[in-house]
């Protein structure tokens, strides 16, 4: 199955709160992020299907999003799908993903960026 969104591995702080019956509040960080969702390092005590609100700390400031936990691994790592994402939040997240992808290409020596110029 082909993904609709580009996903990048990056750790940024996240404040997570349960929006349903589980009103837990916790601090965690991303493992990866895309325009459609995020994987969190530890979302315990949340459970599969729980609704959550998150404040994701991007370099240009916090972005507020809501989502639903798709699954949680035994170690607490959780996949969260964004729900009802505003256009502004979506643009900021997609821009952040693009920036991380671009910057990682430059530092990984992938032939992208000014340091990749070759003599002709």
Backbone as XML, in Angstrom:
<?xml version="1.0"?>
<chain id="A" units="angstrom">
  <residue number="1" name="UNK">
    <atom name="N" x="0.836" y="-1.186" z="0.000"/>
    <atom name="CA" x="0.000" y="0.000" z="0.000"/>
    <atom name="C" x="0.878" y="1.245" z="0.000"/>
  </residue>
  <residue number="2" name="UNK">
    <atom name="N" x="0.564" y="2.169" z="-0.864"/>
    <atom name="CA" x="1.338" y="3.390" z="-0.995"/>
    <atom name="C" x="0.836" y="4.452" z="-0.017"/>
  </residue>
  <residue number="3" name="UNK">
    <atom name="N" x="1.762" y="5.116" z="0.651"/>
    <atom name="CA" x="1.395" y="6.174" z="1.598"/>
    <atom name="C" x="0.982" y="7.440" z="0.860"/>
  </residue>
  <residue number="4" name="UNK">
    <atom name="N" x="-0.002" y="8.130" z="1.424"/>
    <atom name="CA" x="-0.443" y="9.396" z="0.853"/>
    <atom name="C" x="0.499" y="10.530" z="1.248"/>
  </residue>
  <residue number="5" name="UNK">
    <atom name="N" x="1.173" y="10.399" z="2.385"/>
    <atom name="CA" x="2.006" y="11.475" z="2.934"/>
    <atom name="C" x="3.451" y="11.026" z="3.052"/>
  </residue>
  <residue number="6" name="UNK">
    <atom name="N" x="4.362" y="11.962" z="2.829"/>
    <atom name="CA" x="5.781" y="11.722" z="3.088"/>
    <atom name="C" x="5.979" y="11.735" z="4.598"/>
  </residue>
  <residue number="7" name="UNK">
    <atom name="N" x="6.738" y="10.772" z="5.112"/>
    <atom name="CA" x="6.981" y="10.644" z="6.545"/>
    <atom name="C" x="8.477" y="10.826" z="6.797"/>
  </residue>
  <residue number="8" name="UNK">
    <atom name="N" x="8.820" y="11.606" z="7.827"/>
    <atom name="CA" x="10.231" y="11.801" z="8.184"/>
    <atom name="C" x="10.459" y="11.421" z="9.642"/>
  </residue>
  <residue number="9" name="UNK">
    <atom name="N" x="11.623" y="10.825" z="9.887"/>
    <atom name="CA" x="12.018" y="10.496" z="11.264"/>
    <atom name="C" x="12.609" y="11.754" z="11.900"/>
  </residue>
  <residue number="10" name="UNK">
    <atom name="N" x="11.951" y="12.206" z="12.959"/>
    <atom name="CA" x="12.419" y="13.392" z="13.667"/>
    <atom name="C" x="11.789" y="13.396" z="15.058"/>
  </residue>
  <residue number="11" name="UNK">
    <atom name="N" x="12.564" y="13.804" z="16.034"/>
    <atom name="CA" x="12.060" y="13.883" z="17.412"/>
    <atom name="C" x="11.791" y="15.331" z="17.776"/>
  </residue>
  <residue number="12" name="UNK">
    <atom name="N" x="10.516" y="15.643" z="18.032"/>
    <atom name="CA" x="10.128" y="16.956" z="18.544"/>
    <atom name="C" x="9.197" y="16.737" z="19.732"/>
  </residue>
  <residue number="13" name="UNK">
    <atom name="N" x="9.219" y="17.630" z="20.714"/>
    <atom name="CA" x="8.368" y="17.465" z="21.900"/>
    <atom name="C" x="6.880" y="17.545" z="21.574"/>
  </residue>
  <residue number="14" name="UNK">
    <atom name="N" x="6.093" y="16.751" z="22.307"/>
    <atom name="CA" x="4.638" y="16.731" z="22.146"/>
    <atom name="C" x="3.993" y="16.690" z="23.525"/>
  </residue>
  <residue number="15" name="UNK">
    <atom name="N" x="3.003" y="17.565" z="23.731"/>
    <atom name="CA" x="2.143" y="17.495" z="24.917"/>
    <atom name="C" x="0.848" y="16.846" z="24.455"/>
  </residue>
  <residue number="16" name="UNK">
    <atom name="N" x="0.492" y="15.723" z="25.062"/>
    <atom name="CA" x="-0.653" y="14.934" z="24.628"/>
    <atom name="C" x="-1.686" y="14.859" z="25.734"/>
  </residue>
  <residue number="17" name="UNK">
    <atom name="N" x="-2.965" y="14.997" z="25.357"/>
    <atom name="CA" x="-4.065" y="14.890" z="26.321"/>
    <atom name="C" x="-5.151" y="14.021" z="25.724"/>
  </residue>
  <residue number="18" name="UNK">
    <atom name="N" x="-5.700" y="13.130" z="26.537"/>
    <atom name="CA" x="-6.834" y="12.331" z="26.116"/>
    <atom name="C" x="-8.078" y="13.200" z="26.038"/>
  </residue>
  <residue number="19" name="UNK">
    <atom name="N" x="-8.912" y="12.978" z="25.015"/>
    <atom name="CA" x="-10.116" y="13.788" z="24.854"/>
    <atom name="C" x="-11.389" y="13.006" z="25.155"/>
  </residue>
  <residue number="20" name="UNK">
    <atom name="N" x="-11.268" y="11.710" z="25.350"/>
    <atom name="CA" x="-12.441" y="10.883" z="25.624"/>
    <atom name="C" x="-12.525" y="10.532" z="27.093"/>
  </residue>
  <residue number="21" name="UNK">
    <atom name="N" x="-12.769" y="9.258" z="27.365"/>
    <atom name="CA" x="-12.892" y="8.807" z="28.751"/>
    <atom name="C" x="-11.552" y="8.770" z="29.458"/>
  </residue>
  <residue number="22" name="UNK">
    <atom name="N" x="-10.469" y="8.625" z="28.709"/>
    <atom name="CA" x="-9.127" y="8.588" z="29.295"/>
    <atom name="C" x="-8.550" y="9.993" z="29.247"/>
  </residue>
  <residue number="23" name="UNK">
    <atom name="N" x="-8.605" y="10.712" z="30.330"/>
    <atom name="CA" x="-8.205" y="12.124" z="30.382"/>
    <atom name="C" x="-6.733" y="12.308" z="30.739"/>
  </residue>
  <residue number="24" name="UNK">
    <atom name="N" x="-5.917" y="11.306" z="30.462"/>
    <atom name="CA" x="-4.494" y="11.387" z="30.781"/>
    <atom name="C" x="-3.851" y="12.560" z="30.058"/>
  </residue>
  <residue number="25" name="UNK">
    <atom name="N" x="-2.801" y="13.081" z="30.653"/>
    <atom name="CA" x="-2.020" y="14.162" z="30.080"/>
    <atom name="C" x="-0.555" y="13.782" z="30.234"/>
  </residue>
  <residue number="26" name="UNK">
    <atom name="N" x="0.219" y="13.862" z="29.149"/>
    <atom name="CA" x="1.616" y="13.448" z="29.252"/>
    <atom name="C" x="2.490" y="14.181" z="28.258"/>
  </residue>
  <residue number="27" name="UNK">
    <atom name="N" x="3.774" y="14.182" z="28.556"/>
    <atom name="CA" x="4.784" y="14.748" z="27.663"/>
    <atom name="C" x="5.517" y="13.598" z="26.994"/>
  </residue>
  <residue number="28" name="UNK">
    <atom name="N" x="5.679" y="13.681" z="25.700"/>
    <atom name="CA" x="6.380" y="12.645" z="24.944"/>
    <atom name="C" x="7.074" y="13.323" z="23.775"/>
  </residue>
  <residue number="29" name="UNK">
    <atom name="N" x="7.512" y="12.565" z="22.786"/>
    <atom name="CA" x="8.116" y="13.146" z="21.589"/>
    <atom name="C" x="7.773" y="12.283" z="20.383"/>
  </residue>
  <residue number="30" name="UNK">
    <atom name="N" x="7.921" y="12.877" z="19.216"/>
    <atom name="CA" x="7.654" y="12.147" z="17.989"/>
    <atom name="C" x="8.805" y="11.188" z="17.680"/>
  </residue>
  <residue number="31" name="UNK">
    <atom name="N" x="8.470" y="10.121" z="16.989"/>
    <atom name="CA" x="9.458" y="9.227" z="16.370"/>
    <atom name="C" x="9.532" y="9.600" z="14.895"/>
  </residue>
  <residue number="32" name="UNK">
    <atom name="N" x="8.352" y="9.810" z="14.304"/>
    <atom name="CA" x="8.263" y="10.319" z="12.942"/>
    <atom name="C" x="6.963" y="11.093" z="12.799"/>
  </residue>
  <residue number="33" name="UNK">
    <atom name="N" x="6.877" y="11.839" z="11.700"/>
    <atom name="CA" x="5.698" y="12.684" z="11.471"/>
    <atom name="C" x="5.458" y="12.803" z="9.981"/>
  </residue>
  <residue number="34" name="UNK">
    <atom name="N" x="4.188" y="12.963" z="9.616"/>
    <atom name="CA" x="3.789" y="13.210" z="8.227"/>
    <atom name="C" x="2.607" y="14.169" z="8.253"/>
  </residue>
  <residue number="35" name="UNK">
    <atom name="N" x="2.114" y="14.517" z="7.085"/>
    <atom name="CA" x="0.934" y="15.375" z="7.012"/>
    <atom name="C" x="-0.334" y="14.685" z="7.474"/>
  </residue>
  <residue number="36" name="UNK">
    <atom name="N" x="-0.287" y="13.360" z="7.624"/>
    <atom name="CA" x="-1.470" y="12.612" z="8.022"/>
    <atom name="C" x="-1.462" y="12.092" z="9.440"/>
  </residue>
  <residue number="37" name="UNK">
    <atom name="N" x="-0.303" y="12.161" z="10.099"/>
    <atom name="CA" x="-0.249" y="11.644" z="11.453"/>
    <atom name="C" x="1.162" y="11.639" z="12.009"/>
  </residue>
  <residue number="38" name="UNK">
    <atom name="N" x="1.282" y="11.010" z="13.169"/>
    <atom name="CA" x="2.548" y="11.034" z="13.900"/>
    <atom name="C" x="2.728" y="9.708" z="14.622"/>
  </residue>
  <residue number="39" name="UNK">
    <atom name="N" x="3.980" y="9.311" z="14.794"/>
    <atom name="CA" x="4.284" y="8.179" z="15.658"/>
    <atom name="C" x="4.973" y="8.750" z="16.890"/>
  </residue>
  <residue number="40" name="UNK">
    <atom name="N" x="4.437" y="8.408" z="18.055"/>
    <atom name="CA" x="4.948" y="8.924" z="19.323"/>
    <atom name="C" x="5.788" y="7.866" z="20.022"/>
  </residue>
  <residue number="41" name="UNK">
    <atom name="N" x="6.818" y="8.328" z="20.729"/>
    <atom name="CA" x="7.719" y="7.427" z="21.428"/>
    <atom name="C" x="7.066" y="6.664" z="22.566"/>
  </residue>
  <residue number="42" name="UNK">
    <atom name="N" x="6.183" y="7.305" z="23.308"/>
    <atom name="CA" x="5.495" y="6.632" z="24.422"/>
    <atom name="C" x="4.203" y="7.375" z="24.718"/>
  </residue>
  <residue number="43" name="UNK">
    <atom name="N" x="3.090" y="6.705" z="24.500"/>
    <atom name="CA" x="1.785" y="7.328" z="24.723"/>
    <atom name="C" x="1.001" y="6.624" z="25.819"/>
  </residue>
  <residue number="44" name="UNK">
    <atom name="N" x="1.696" y="5.815" z="26.634"/>
    <atom name="CA" x="0.985" y="5.159" z="27.735"/>
    <atom name="C" x="0.524" y="6.204" z="28.736"/>
  </residue>
  <residue number="45" name="UNK">
    <atom name="N" x="-0.647" y="6.140" z="29.281"/>
    <atom name="CA" x="-1.587" y="5.018" z="29.362"/>
    <atom name="C" x="-2.678" y="5.027" z="28.298"/>
  </residue>
  <residue number="46" name="UNK">
    <atom name="N" x="-2.498" y="5.757" z="27.197"/>
    <atom name="CA" x="-3.519" y="5.803" z="26.155"/>
    <atom name="C" x="-3.694" y="4.422" z="25.535"/>
  </residue>
  <residue number="47" name="UNK">
    <atom name="N" x="-4.858" y="4.220" z="24.900"/>
    <atom name="CA" x="-5.196" y="2.934" z="24.281"/>
    <atom name="C" x="-5.652" y="3.143" z="22.841"/>
  </residue>
  <residue number="48" name="UNK">
    <atom name="N" x="-5.610" y="2.074" z="22.074"/>
    <atom name="CA" x="-6.084" y="2.084" z="20.687"/>
    <atom name="C" x="-7.513" y="2.635" z="20.638"/>
  </residue>
  <residue number="49" name="UNK">
    <atom name="N" x="-7.742" y="3.575" z="19.720"/>
    <atom name="CA" x="-9.067" y="4.159" z="19.544"/>
    <atom name="C" x="-9.307" y="5.429" z="20.333"/>
  </residue>
  <residue number="50" name="UNK">
    <atom name="N" x="-8.439" y="5.741" z="21.300"/>
    <atom name="CA" x="-8.615" y="6.952" z="22.101"/>
    <atom name="C" x="-8.437" y="8.208" z="21.242"/>
  </residue>
  <residue number="51" name="UNK">
    <atom name="N" x="-9.287" y="9.198" z="21.490"/>
    <atom name="CA" x="-9.113" y="10.507" z="20.891"/>
    <atom name="C" x="-8.103" y="11.296" z="21.707"/>
  </residue>
  <residue number="52" name="UNK">
    <atom name="N" x="-7.290" y="12.094" z="21.026"/>
    <atom name="CA" x="-6.267" y="12.885" z="21.718"/>
    <atom name="C" x="-6.183" y="14.283" z="21.122"/>
  </residue>
  <residue number="53" name="UNK">
    <atom name="N" x="-5.726" y="15.212" z="21.935"/>
    <atom name="CA" x="-5.311" y="16.522" z="21.433"/>
    <atom name="C" x="-3.822" y="16.625" z="21.711"/>
  </residue>
  <residue number="54" name="UNK">
    <atom name="N" x="-3.111" y="17.256" z="20.794"/>
    <atom name="CA" x="-1.653" y="17.337" z="20.916"/>
    <atom name="C" x="-1.177" y="18.736" z="20.599"/>
  </residue>
  <residue number="55" name="UNK">
    <atom name="N" x="-0.166" y="19.166" z="21.322"/>
    <atom name="CA" x="0.582" y="20.376" z="20.994"/>
    <atom name="C" x="1.953" y="19.894" z="20.546"/>
  </residue>
  <residue number="56" name="UNK">
    <atom name="N" x="2.217" y="19.995" z="19.252"/>
    <atom name="CA" x="3.487" y="19.536" z="18.676"/>
    <atom name="C" x="4.395" y="20.751" z="18.537"/>
  </residue>
  <residue number="57" name="UNK">
    <atom name="N" x="5.570" y="20.671" z="19.143"/>
    <atom name="CA" x="6.499" y="21.807" z="19.152"/>
    <atom name="C" x="7.364" y="21.817" z="17.898"/>
  </residue>
  <residue number="58" name="UNK">
    <atom name="N" x="6.956" y="22.613" z="16.922"/>
    <atom name="CA" x="7.730" y="22.782" z="15.702"/>
    <atom name="C" x="8.689" y="23.964" z="15.889"/>
  </residue>
  <residue number="59" name="UNK">
    <atom name="N" x="9.712" y="24.072" z="15.060"/>
    <atom name="CA" x="10.668" y="25.176" z="15.216"/>
    <atom name="C" x="10.022" y="26.561" z="15.183"/>
  </residue>
  <residue number="60" name="UNK">
    <atom name="N" x="8.902" y="26.706" z="14.464"/>
    <atom name="CA" x="8.239" y="28.020" z="14.387"/>
    <atom name="C" x="7.138" y="28.182" z="15.425"/>
  </residue>
  <residue number="61" name="UNK">
    <atom name="N" x="7.081" y="27.273" z="16.399"/>
    <atom name="CA" x="6.091" y="27.364" z="17.467"/>
    <atom name="C" x="5.207" y="26.131" z="17.528"/>
  </residue>
  <residue number="62" name="UNK">
    <atom name="N" x="4.390" y="26.093" z="18.537"/>
    <atom name="CA" x="3.525" y="24.946" z="18.774"/>
    <atom name="C" x="2.359" y="24.922" z="17.790"/>
  </residue>
  <residue number="63" name="UNK">
    <atom name="N" x="2.012" y="23.714" z="17.323"/>
    <atom name="CA" x="0.839" y="23.546" z="16.471"/>
    <atom name="C" x="-0.128" y="22.611" z="17.209"/>
  </residue>
  <residue number="64" name="UNK">
    <atom name="N" x="-1.381" y="23.039" z="17.326"/>
    <atom name="CA" x="-2.405" y="22.276" z="18.043"/>
    <atom name="C" x="-3.168" y="21.404" z="17.055"/>
  </residue>
  <residue number="65" name="UNK">
    <atom name="N" x="-3.244" y="20.108" z="17.347"/>
    <atom name="CA" x="-3.944" y="19.164" z="16.477"/>
    <atom name="C" x="-4.732" y="18.171" z="17.319"/>
  </residue>
  <residue number="66" name="UNK">
    <atom name="N" x="-5.696" y="17.529" z="16.689"/>
    <atom name="CA" x="-6.419" y="16.435" z="17.324"/>
    <atom name="C" x="-6.214" y="15.190" z="16.482"/>
  </residue>
  <residue number="67" name="UNK">
    <atom name="N" x="-6.417" y="14.033" z="17.108"/>
    <atom name="CA" x="-6.229" y="12.791" z="16.383"/>
    <atom name="C" x="-6.804" y="11.604" z="17.129"/>
  </residue>
  <residue number="68" name="UNK">
    <atom name="N" x="-6.564" y="10.437" z="16.557"/>
    <atom name="CA" x="-7.033" y="9.188" z="17.143"/>
    <atom name="C" x="-5.887" y="8.195" z="17.122"/>
  </residue>
  <residue number="69" name="UNK">
    <atom name="N" x="-5.722" y="7.481" z="18.230"/>
    <atom name="CA" x="-4.665" y="6.475" z="18.329"/>
    <atom name="C" x="-5.069" y="5.248" z="17.517"/>
  </residue>
  <residue number="70" name="UNK">
    <atom name="N" x="-4.245" y="4.926" z="16.512"/>
    <atom name="CA" x="-4.516" y="3.768" z="15.660"/>
    <atom name="C" x="-4.063" y="2.471" z="16.316"/>
  </residue>
  <residue number="71" name="UNK">
    <atom name="N" x="-2.888" y="2.515" z="16.945"/>
    <atom name="CA" x="-2.399" y="1.345" z="17.674"/>
    <atom name="C" x="-1.257" y="1.754" z="18.597"/>
  </residue>
  <residue number="72" name="UNK">
    <atom name="N" x="-1.026" y="0.896" z="19.585"/>
    <atom name="CA" x="0.058" y="1.120" z="20.542"/>
    <atom name="C" x="0.834" y="-0.184" z="20.684"/>
  </residue>
  <residue number="73" name="UNK">
    <atom name="N" x="2.153" y="-0.099" z="20.548"/>
    <atom name="CA" x="3.027" y="-1.260" z="20.727"/>
    <atom name="C" x="3.201" y="-1.532" z="22.217"/>
  </residue>
  <residue number="74" name="UNK">
    <atom name="N" x="3.716" y="-2.690" z="22.531"/>
    <atom name="CA" x="3.876" y="-3.072" z="23.938"/>
    <atom name="C" x="4.781" y="-2.111" z="24.710"/>
  </residue>
  <residue number="75" name="UNK">
    <atom name="N" x="5.722" y="-1.456" z="24.023"/>
    <atom name="CA" x="6.606" y="-0.491" z="24.677"/>
    <atom name="C" x="6.012" y="0.897" z="24.804"/>
  </residue>
  <residue number="76" name="UNK">
    <atom name="N" x="4.795" y="1.092" z="24.292"/>
    <atom name="CA" x="4.126" y="2.378" z="24.411"/>
    <atom name="C" x="4.161" y="3.226" z="23.162"/>
  </residue>
  <residue number="77" name="UNK">
    <atom name="N" x="4.979" y="2.840" z="22.160"/>
    <atom name="CA" x="5.039" y="3.611" z="20.923"/>
    <atom name="C" x="3.674" y="3.565" z="20.242"/>
  </residue>
  <residue number="78" name="UNK">
    <atom name="N" x="3.182" y="4.728" z="19.803"/>
    <atom name="CA" x="1.817" y="4.816" z="19.273"/>
    <atom name="C" x="1.773" y="5.518" z="17.928"/>
  </residue>
  <residue number="79" name="UNK">
    <atom name="N" x="0.913" y="5.017" z="17.056"/>
    <atom name="CA" x="0.614" y="5.702" z="15.795"/>
    <atom name="C" x="-0.680" y="6.480" z="15.986"/>
  </residue>
  <residue number="80" name="UNK">
    <atom name="N" x="-0.641" y="7.772" z="15.622"/>
    <atom name="CA" x="-1.802" y="8.642" z="15.777"/>
    <atom name="C" x="-2.143" y="9.248" z="14.420"/>
  </residue>
  <residue number="81" name="UNK">
    <atom name="N" x="-3.403" y="9.114" z="14.017"/>
    <atom name="CA" x="-3.884" y="9.723" z="12.774"/>
    <atom name="C" x="-4.508" y="11.067" z="13.113"/>
  </residue>
  <residue number="82" name="UNK">
    <atom name="N" x="-4.091" y="12.118" z="12.383"/>
    <atom name="CA" x="-4.691" y="13.433" z="12.589"/>
    <atom name="C" x="-6.148" y="13.401" z="12.142"/>
  </residue>
  <residue number="83" name="UNK">
    <atom name="N" x="-7.009" y="14.129" z="12.872"/>
    <atom name="CA" x="-8.417" y="14.250" z="12.523"/>
    <atom name="C" x="-8.817" y="15.716" z="12.590"/>
  </residue>
  <residue number="84" name="UNK">
    <atom name="N" x="-9.563" y="16.164" z="11.607"/>
    <atom name="CA" x="-10.061" y="17.536" z="11.618"/>
    <atom name="C" x="-8.958" y="18.569" z="11.603"/>
  </residue>
  <residue number="85" name="UNK">
    <atom name="N" x="-7.885" y="18.290" z="10.900"/>
    <atom name="CA" x="-6.737" y="19.190" z="10.849"/>
    <atom name="C" x="-7.115" y="20.470" z="10.102"/>
  </residue>
  <residue number="86" name="UNK">
    <atom name="N" x="-6.863" y="21.604" z="10.723"/>
    <atom name="CA" x="-7.137" y="22.881" z="10.052"/>
    <atom name="C" x="-6.151" y="23.054" z="8.895"/>
  </residue>
  <residue number="87" name="UNK">
    <atom name="N" x="-6.531" y="23.885" z="7.945"/>
    <atom name="CA" x="-5.650" y="24.126" z="6.804"/>
    <atom name="C" x="-4.319" y="24.717" z="7.254"/>
  </residue>
  <residue number="88" name="UNK">
    <atom name="N" x="-4.380" y="25.635" z="8.224"/>
    <atom name="CA" x="-3.152" y="26.256" z="8.724"/>
    <atom name="C" x="-2.228" y="25.254" z="9.389"/>
  </residue>
  <residue number="89" name="UNK">
    <atom name="N" x="-2.792" y="24.387" z="10.236"/>
    <atom name="CA" x="-1.982" y="23.363" z="10.913"/>
    <atom name="C" x="-1.396" y="22.393" z="9.894"/>
  </residue>
  <residue number="90" name="UNK">
    <atom name="N" x="-2.203" y="21.997" z="8.919"/>
    <atom name="CA" x="-1.737" y="21.076" z="7.883"/>
    <atom name="C" x="-0.568" y="21.679" z="7.113"/>
  </residue>
  <residue number="91" name="UNK">
    <atom name="N" x="-0.687" y="22.928" z="6.719"/>
    <atom name="CA" x="0.388" y="23.589" z="5.972"/>
    <atom name="C" x="1.672" y="23.660" z="6.788"/>
  </residue>
  <residue number="92" name="UNK">
    <atom name="N" x="1.549" y="23.975" z="8.080"/>
    <atom name="CA" x="2.745" y="24.073" z="8.932"/>
    <atom name="C" x="3.429" y="22.723" z="9.077"/>
  </residue>
  <residue number="93" name="UNK">
    <atom name="N" x="2.644" y="21.659" z="9.256"/>
    <atom name="CA" x="3.221" y="20.325" z="9.423"/>
    <atom name="C" x="3.872" y="19.854" z="8.128"/>
  </residue>
  <residue number="94" name="UNK">
    <atom name="N" x="3.176" y="20.019" z="7.010"/>
    <atom name="CA" x="3.733" y="19.600" z="5.717"/>
    <atom name="C" x="5.002" y="20.388" z="5.412"/>
  </residue>
  <residue number="95" name="UNK">
    <atom name="N" x="5.018" y="21.677" z="5.733"/>
    <atom name="CA" x="6.208" y="22.500" z="5.512"/>
    <atom name="C" x="7.375" y="22.001" z="6.375"/>
  </residue>
  <residue number="96" name="UNK">
    <atom name="N" x="7.068" y="21.665" z="7.642"/>
    <atom name="CA" x="8.090" y="21.136" z="8.542"/>
    <atom name="C" x="8.658" y="19.817" z="7.991"/>
  </residue>
  <residue number="97" name="UNK">
    <atom name="N" x="7.788" y="18.924" z="7.543"/>
    <atom name="CA" x="8.232" y="17.642" z="6.972"/>
    <atom name="C" x="9.136" y="17.893" z="5.768"/>
  </residue>
  <residue number="98" name="UNK">
    <atom name="N" x="8.724" y="18.798" z="4.896"/>
    <atom name="CA" x="9.526" y="19.141" z="3.728"/>
    <atom name="C" x="10.900" y="19.672" z="4.150"/>
  </residue>
  <residue number="99" name="UNK">
    <atom name="N" x="10.921" y="20.579" z="5.128"/>
    <atom name="CA" x="12.183" y="21.161" z="5.595"/>
    <atom name="C" x="13.114" y="20.095" z="6.166"/>
  </residue>
  <residue number="100" name="UNK">
    <atom name="N" x="12.561" y="19.170" z="6.978"/>
    <atom name="CA" x="13.380" y="18.102" z="7.561"/>
    <atom name="C" x="13.927" y="17.209" z="6.453"/>
  </residue>
  <residue number="101" name="UNK">
    <atom name="N" x="13.075" y="16.867" z="5.511"/>
    <atom name="CA" x="13.502" y="16.013" z="4.397"/>
    <atom name="C" x="14.599" y="16.691" z="3.585"/>
  </residue>
  <residue number="102" name="UNK">
    <atom name="N" x="14.420" y="17.962" z="3.283"/>
    <atom name="CA" x="15.415" y="18.723" z="2.524"/>
    <atom name="C" x="16.736" y="18.804" z="3.284"/>
  </residue>
  <residue number="103" name="UNK">
    <atom name="N" x="16.651" y="19.145" z="4.579"/>
    <atom name="CA" x="17.864" y="19.288" z="5.381"/>
    <atom name="C" x="18.581" y="17.963" z="5.579"/>
  </residue>
  <residue number="104" name="UNK">
    <atom name="N" x="17.842" y="16.876" z="5.739"/>
    <atom name="CA" x="18.495" y="15.573" z="5.928"/>
    <atom name="C" x="19.175" y="15.136" z="4.641"/>
  </residue>
  <residue number="105" name="UNK">
    <atom name="N" x="18.622" y="15.527" z="3.498"/>
    <atom name="CA" x="19.260" y="15.213" z="2.221"/>
    <atom name="C" x="20.580" y="15.933" z="2.066"/>
  </residue>
  <residue number="106" name="UNK">
    <atom name="N" x="20.625" y="17.149" z="2.532"/>
    <atom name="CA" x="21.863" y="17.931" z="2.449"/>
    <atom name="C" x="22.936" y="17.366" z="3.356"/>
  </residue>
  <residue number="107" name="UNK">
    <atom name="N" x="22.547" y="16.978" z="4.573"/>
    <atom name="CA" x="23.554" y="16.491" z="5.513"/>
    <atom name="C" x="23.958" y="15.055" z="5.215"/>
  </residue>
  <residue number="108" name="UNK">
    <atom name="N" x="23.119" y="14.327" z="4.509"/>
    <atom name="CA" x="23.436" y="12.931" z="4.211"/>
    <atom name="C" x="24.269" y="12.792" z="2.946"/>
  </residue>
  <residue number="109" name="UNK">
    <atom name="N" x="24.604" y="13.922" z="2.304"/>
    <atom name="CA" x="25.419" y="13.855" z="1.103"/>
    <atom name="C" x="24.674" y="13.207" z="-0.051"/>
  </residue>
  <residue number="110" name="UNK">
    <atom name="N" x="23.405" y="13.512" z="-0.186"/>
    <atom name="CA" x="22.579" y="12.874" z="-1.206"/>
    <atom name="C" x="22.685" y="13.557" z="-2.567"/>
  </residue>
  <residue number="111" name="UNK">
    <atom name="N" x="23.555" y="14.545" z="-2.678"/>
    <atom name="CA" x="23.663" y="15.246" z="-3.939"/>
    <atom name="C" x="22.699" y="16.409" z="-4.051"/>
  </residue>
  <residue number="112" name="UNK">
    <atom name="N" x="22.119" y="16.815" z="-2.930"/>
    <atom name="CA" x="21.191" y="17.930" z="-2.922"/>
    <atom name="C" x="21.824" y="19.063" z="-2.139"/>
  </residue>
  <residue number="113" name="UNK">
    <atom name="N" x="21.709" y="20.267" z="-2.637"/>
    <atom name="CA" x="22.223" y="21.415" z="-1.901"/>
    <atom name="C" x="23.506" y="21.942" z="-2.487"/>
  </residue>
  <residue number="114" name="UNK">
    <atom name="N" x="23.958" y="23.069" z="-1.965"/>
    <atom name="CA" x="25.110" y="23.756" z="-2.558"/>
    <atom name="C" x="26.392" y="22.952" z="-2.485"/>
  </residue>
  <residue number="115" name="UNK">
    <atom name="N" x="26.565" y="22.093" z="-1.482"/>
    <atom name="CA" x="27.803" y="21.331" z="-1.370"/>
    <atom name="C" x="27.903" y="20.211" z="-2.393"/>
  </residue>
  <residue number="116" name="UNK">
    <atom name="N" x="26.843" y="19.998" z="-3.182"/>
    <atom name="CA" x="26.853" y="18.907" z="-4.155"/>
    <atom name="C" x="27.268" y="19.348" z="-5.548"/>
  </residue>
  <residue number="117" name="UNK">
    <atom name="N" x="27.661" y="20.610" z="-5.707"/>
    <atom name="CA" x="28.054" y="21.109" z="-7.032"/>
    <atom name="C" x="29.260" y="20.339" z="-7.539"/>
  </residue>
  <residue number="118" name="UNK">
    <atom name="N" x="29.210" y="19.985" z="-8.799"/>
    <atom name="CA" x="30.326" y="19.270" z="-9.402"/>
    <atom name="C" x="30.913" y="20.117" z="-10.511"/>
  </residue>
  <residue number="119" name="UNK">
    <atom name="N" x="32.211" y="20.000" z="-10.745"/>
    <atom name="CA" x="32.876" y="20.743" z="-11.811"/>
    <atom name="C" x="32.474" y="20.140" z="-13.147"/>
  </residue>
  <residue number="120" name="UNK">
    <atom name="N" x="32.262" y="21.001" z="-14.147"/>
    <atom name="CA" x="31.892" y="20.498" z="-15.488"/>
    <atom name="C" x="32.941" y="20.871" z="-16.479"/>
  </residue>
</chain>
